[in-house]
């Protein structure tokens, strides 16, 4: 991180944190997909899929905000 761009640093950190959360959600979904399922486990697996989708959406939002801020700061557009 660079002290010259504190807002970009925050946005980058938020993006990286969102990616780490997404990875955790993907691993949870994969974990649930790797066992013999009971009806209750299928419900958990479906919820894990929805959680993963939500985490991915947060990653995309954070990435877009960070990219836009980079363009504005570095290229003035």
N, C-alpha and C positions, 0 to 999 in steps of 0.2 A: 504494500500500500504506500501511497505517496501523500505527503502532507500538503501538496499543492492542490489536490482535488478532494477535499473532505466529503463533499456530497456524492461524488462518483465512488469514493471508497465505501460509503454507506450503502449505495445501490448495489455495488459489486458484492458486498458482504451479504446483503439481503438475497441476492440472486443465488449465491453459493449456498446459503442456508436452505433456500427453497429446494435446490437440487438435492441436497443431502436428505431433506425430509422426503422428497419424491423417491429417492433410492430406497429409503427405509420402507416406504409403502409398497414399492415393487417387490422387495424381498419378502414382506409379510404376505402379499398375495401369492407369490411363488411358493412360500412355505405351506400355505393352506391348499394349494393346488397339488401338493406332493404327498398327500395322505389319502387313505381311504375315507370317503366322506359319509358322515351321517347327515340326516336332514338339517340338524343344527349347524354342522360344519359348512354345509353349502350356503346357508344364510350368512355365516361369517365370511366365507369366500366372496360372496356377492358384495358384501359391505366393503371388503378389502379392495375389490375392483372399483367401487365408487370412490373410496378414499384415495386410491391411486390416481383416478381421473381428476379429482379435486386438487391433489398435489401437483399434478402436471399442469393444470390450469394456472396455479400460482407461480410455477416456474416460468411459464410462457409470459405471464403478466410482468413478472420481475425482470425477465430478460428484455422484453420490449421497452420497459421504462429505462433500464440501464443503457440499452443501445441508443435510444432516443437522446438521452442525456449526453452520451459520448459524442454523438453526431453534433449536437448543439455546442458542446464545450470545445471539441477539437476541430470541427469543420464549420461551425457557425451556421448550421442549417438543420 
